[in-house]
Amino acid sequence: MSNTSKRGFASMNEEKQREIASKGGKAAHEKGTAHEFTSEEAREAGRKGGETTSKDREFMSEIGREGGKRSHKGNGNGSESNDDNATKGKGTQGDSKEQHAKAGKQSHKNK
């Protein structure tokens, strides 16, 4: 067997790799050779990513817990007062009612 050690790009830390990759992406866009996704390609990629992610039950549990923690921050008893949110024009997730409505409409377009 050959001795393979990390060399070149693989030996760099993640931050340095991202920096170099970013420069390459910017150069490709300037040159006009970068691939630009159509809305259909982007939709398909998102669907595939969502399917893969949702199969990871441990990860889904983790993000569910985080979401629960964030939606119940606030007044000492673990949940925000709806009255406070109503006066601020915000829902329990911290976004405005308009943002929630827009997101809901967008999510139904993909079905």
C-alpha positions in Angstrom: 0.0 0.0 0.0 1.1 3.5 -0.7 1.6 6.0 2.1 -0.9 8.8 1.5 -0.6 11.9 3.6 -2.6 15.0 3.4 -1.0 17.3 0.9 -2.0 20.5 -0.9 -5.6 21.6 -0.6 -6.5 18.7 1.7 -3.8 19.7 4.2 -5.3 23.3 4.6 -7.7 24.2 7.4 -11.3 24.6 6.4 -11.2 28.4 6.5 -8.3 28.5 4.0 -10.0 26.0 1.7 -13.2 28.2 1.7 -11.1 31.3 1.0 -9.5 29.7 -2.0 -12.8 28.1 -3.3 -14.5 31.5 -3.0 -11.8 33.1 -5.1 -12.3 30.4 -7.7 -16.0 30.9 -7.8 -15.8 34.6 -8.1 -13.3 34.2 -11.0 -15.5 31.8 -12.8 -18.5 34.2 -12.6 -16.4 37.1 -13.8 -15.1 34.9 -16.7 -18.6 33.7 -17.5 -17.9 30.0 -17.1 -19.6 29.4 -13.7 -22.7 27.2 -13.7 -25.8 29.1 -12.8 -28.7 27.0 -11.5 -32.1 27.3 -13.1 -35.0 27.4 -10.6 -35.8 23.8 -11.5 -32.2 22.6 -10.8 -32.2 24.5 -7.5 -35.5 23.0 -6.5 -34.3 19.5 -7.2 -31.1 20.0 -5.3 -33.0 21.3 -2.3 -35.4 18.4 -2.4 -32.6 15.9 -2.5 -30.8 17.6 0.4 -34.0 17.7 2.4 -34.6 14.0 1.9 -31.0 13.1 2.9 -31.1 15.4 6.0 -34.5 14.1 7.1 -33.2 10.5 7.1 -30.8 11.4 9.9 -33.1 11.0 12.8 -30.5 12.1 15.4 -29.9 15.4 13.5 -33.6 16.0 13.1 -34.1 15.5 16.8 -31.3 17.9 17.5 -32.7 20.7 15.3 -36.1 20.1 16.8 -34.8 20.6 20.3 -33.0 23.8 19.2 -36.1 25.2 17.6 -38.1 24.4 20.7 -35.6 26.2 22.9 -35.6 29.3 20.7 -39.3 29.5 20.4 -39.8 29.3 24.2 -37.2 31.8 25.3 -38.4 34.8 27.2 -40.1 35.4 30.4 -38.7 33.0 33.0 -41.4 30.3 32.7 -40.1 29.0 29.4 -42.4 30.8 26.9 -42.8 34.3 25.6 -46.0 36.1 26.3 -48.3 36.3 23.2 -49.3 39.8 24.2 -45.7 41.0 24.0 -45.3 39.4 20.6 -48.5 40.9 19.3 -47.5 44.4 20.2 -44.1 43.9 18.4 -45.8 42.3 15.4 -43.8 39.1 15.9 -44.7 35.4 16.1 -43.1 33.0 18.5 -40.3 32.2 16.1 -39.0 35.8 16.2 -40.0 36.6 12.6 -42.9 38.9 11.6 -46.3 37.6 10.8 -45.7 38.7 7.2 -42.5 36.7 6.9 -44.3 33.6 8.2 -47.1 34.1 5.7 -44.7 34.5 2.8 -42.7 31.4 3.9 -45.9 29.4 4.1 -47.0 30.4 0.6 -43.5 29.6 -0.8 -43.4 26.2 0.8 -46.7 25.2 -0.8 -45.4 26.1 -4.3 -43.0 23.2 -4.3 -45.6 20.5 -3.7 
